[in-house]
Amino acid sequence: MARLMPSPVEGSAARRIDVATLPDLVGRLVDDARGVVSAEVELYKAKAGERVSAYRSAAVFFVAAGVLALAALVALLVGLILTLSTLIGPGYSTAIVVVAVLVIAAALAVVGKSKLRPALPDLSA
C-alpha cells in the first residue's frame, strides 16, 4: 500500500522516498491506540490486584480480631452469669444476663436503623 514518491529535489530522479498512504497511517494509529489501551487496562488490573491482596490480608486480621473479641464477650457474659448465680441462682442469673444483652442489642439495632433512614431515597416525591 505504500507508494514511492519522487524526491522534491529536482534532478535526482533516482532517489525516491517511501511514503505511507493515509489509510495505512490511520490503520497504524488505530493499532497503536489499541495497544496503548490494552497496556493501560493491564496496568490497572495489576494495581487492583495488589490492592485486593493487601486488603485481603488486612481483612483476615480484622476477622480474627472480631472472633477473639466475640470470645471475650462470651467469656465475660458467662462470668457475669456465674457471679450472679451465687446471689440469685443460676436460672435467674442466666435470664437476667440474656434479657440485658437482648435489650442492648435492640437499642443498637434501633440506632443502626435510624442511621440508615437518611440514606434511603425519598420515594414519595
DRENDREN-108036 format. One record per atom (N, C-alpha, C, CB): residue in one letter; x, y, z. Coordinates in steps of 0.05 Angstrom, whole numbers, plus 5000, padded with zeros to 4 digits. Glycine has a CB too. Example, Ala and Ser with C-alpha at 12.3 -4.5 7.8 and 13.67 -1.06 7.14 Angstrom:
a526448865156;a524649105156;a526449345156;a522649115181;s525749555142;s527349795143;s525850015157;s528249885114;
end
This chain:
m501649765000;m500050005000;m501750255000;m498150005024;a504250235008;a506050465007;a506750524979;a508550415025;r506950774973;r507650854946;r510251014947;r505451014932;l511651004926;l514151144925;l513651404910;l516250984910;m514651624923;m514351884911;m517051994904;m512752084930;p517252144883;p519852264876;p520652464897;p519752394848;s523252494901;s524352684920;s523752964910;s527352644923;p523253154928;p522653424920;p525153564907;p521653584943;v527453444911;v529853564899;v529853504869;v532453454913;e530053714853;e529953674824;e532653564814;e529453944809;g532453394794;g534753284782;g535753034795;g536953484782;s534352934816;s535252684829;s532952484827;s535952734859;a532352414803;a530152224798;a530751944808;a529552204768;a533251884813;a534051614823;a533351584853;a537051564819;r533251814868;r532551794896;r529551814899;r533952034912;r528451624915;r525551624920;r525151584950;r524251394903;i522951694960;i522251684989;i519851504992;i521651975000;d519951325012;d517751145018;d515751295035;d518850885033;v513351345024;v511251495038;v508851315041;v510551755023;a507851295065;a505451125070;a502951285062;a505351035100;t500951135054;t498451265046;t496851325071;t496851085027;l494851495069;l493251575092;l491851335105;l491151775083;p490651145090;p489450915103;p491450745119;p488050745082;d493950725109;d495950585124;d496550725150;d498550555107;l496850985149;l497351135174;l495151115194;l497951435167;v492651135184;v490351115202;v490250835214;v487751175187;g490850635198;g490850355208;g492950315230;g491350155186;r495350435226;r497450415246;r496750565271;r500150515234;l495450795267;l494550955290;l492550795307;l493351215281;v490650665293;v488650505308;v489950275322;v486450395288;d491850145309;d493249915322;d494850015347;d495149785302;d496150245344;d497650355366;d495850435389;d499350595357;a493550555382;a491550625403;a490550385418;a489250785391;r490050175403;r489149925416;r491249815435;r488449705395;g493749835426;g495949745443;g496249905468;g498549755428;v495950165466;v496050345490;v493750285509;v496050635481;v491350255498;v489050195516;v489449925529;v486450205499;s490349735514;s490749465526;s492849475548;s491549265504;a495049625544;a497049655564;a496049795589;a499549805553;e494349995585;e493150145608;e491349955624;e491650395598;v489749805610;v487949615623;v489549415640;v486149465603;e491649315628;e493349115643;e494649255667;e495449005625;l495449505665;l496649645687;l494649675710;l497649925678;y492149755703;y490149795724;y489349525736;y487749935713;k489349315721;k488849045732;k490948975752;k488648835710;a493449025746;a495648965764;a495449125789;a498349015750;k494849385787;k494549555810;k492249465828;k494149845802;a489949395815;a487649295830;a488349035844;a485249265812;g489748865831;g490548605843;g492248645868;g492048435824;e494048845867;e495748905890;e494049005913;e497949105883;r492149185907;r490449295928;r488749075941;r488749515917;v487648905924;v485848695934;v487448505953;v484648535911;s489848435945;s491448255962;s492148395988;s493948165948;a492748655988;a493348796012;a490848816030;a494349086006;y488548876019;y486048886034;y485248616044;y483849016018;r485848406029;r485048136037;r486548056062;r485647926014;s489148116064;s490648036088;s489748206112;s493648076083;a489148466107;a488048626129;a485348526138;a487848926120;a483748436120;a481048336127;a481348076144;a479448276102;v483247916138;v483747666153;v484347746182;v486047496141;f486047946186;f486748026213;f484348146228;f489048226213;f482648306213;f480348416226;f478348196234;f478948616207;v478047996217;v476247776224;v477247626249;v475947576200;a479847576249;a481047446273;a480647606298;a484047386268;a480947876296;a480548046319;a477648046327;a481448336313;g475848036308;g472948026315;g472247766329;g471348056290;v473347546319;v472747286332;v473747276360;v473947056315;l476147386365;l477247386392;l475647576410;l480147476391;a474747806399;a473147986415;a470447856422;a472648246400;l469247706404;l466747566410;l467247356431;l465647436384;a469447216429;a470047006450;a470447146477;a472646856443;a471647376478;a472047516503;a469347606514;a473847766499;l467547696496;l464847786505;l463347546517;l463347906482;v463547316504;v462147076514;v463247006541;v462446836494;a465947016544;a467146956570;a466247146591;a470246956568;l466047406584;l465047606603;l462247546612;l465247886591;l460447476593;l457747416599;l457447166617;l456047386574;v459046966611;v459046716627;v459946786656;v460846496615;g462046956657;g463047036684;g460947186699;g465547196681;l459447356685;l457347516698;l455147326707;l456147716678;i454447126691;i452346936700;i453246776724;i451746736676;l455746696724;l456846546747;l456946716772;l459546426740;t457646966769;t457747146792;t454947196803;t459147406784;l453047246786;l450347296795;l449047036806;l448647406772;s449846806797;s448646556806;s449046506835;s449646316789;t451246616846;t451646576875;t449746746892;t454546646883;l448646966879;l446847136893;l443947066889;l447247426885;i443146996864;i440246956858;i439746686845;i439247176841;g441746516841;g441246256829;g441946266799;g438346166833;p442646026789;p443546016761;p441346086740;p444545736755;g438946006745;g436746056726;g436146346723;g434145906735;y435746476746;y435146766746;y437546926735;y434446866774;s439946856742;s442247006733;s442546976702;s444846906747;t442046736692;t442146706663;t439946876649;t441846406655;a437546866660;a435347026649;a435947326649;a432746966664;i437047416672;i437647706674;i439747786653;i438647776702;v441847626651;v444047696632;v443047686603;v446447506636;v441447476597;v440447456569;v438547686563;v438947186566;v436847756580;v435047986576;v436548246573;v432948006598;a438548286590;a440148526588;a441648546562;a442148536612;v442748326553;v444248326527;v442248376504;v445748056523;l439948256505;l437948296484;l436948596483;l435548116488;v436648716506;v435948996507;v438149176495;v435449096537;i440649116501;i442849256489;i442849216459;i445549176501;a442448966450;a442448906421;a440149056407;a442148606416;a437849066420;a435549206408;a436149506406;a433049166424;a437349626426;a438049906426;a440049966403;a439149996453;l441949796400;l443949826378;l442649796351;l446249626381;a440649616348;a439249586323;a437549836316;a437449336324;v436349946336;v434750186332;v436550426323;v433150266358;v438850446336;v440650666328;v441650616300;v443150676348;g442250366293;g443150306266;g441050356246;g444050016265;k438650296252;k436450346233;k435950646229;k433850216243;s436250796251;s435851086248;s438151216232;s435751216276;k440451096232;k442651196216;k442351136186;k445351086226;l440850926180;l440250846152;l438051026140;l439450556151;r436351126156;r434051266146;r434751506128;r432451366169;p436651676134;p437351906116;p438551806090;p439252086130;a439751576089;a440951476065;a438951366045;a442951266071;l436451306055;l434451196037;l433251416020;l432251056054;p432751355994;p431651565977;p428751625984;p431851485947;d427851875979;d425151955985;d423351875961;d424852255990;l421751665964;l420151555942;l417451695939;l419651265946;s416751875958;s414152005957;s414052235937;s413352105985;a416352335929;a416452565911;a415852495882;a419052695913;
end
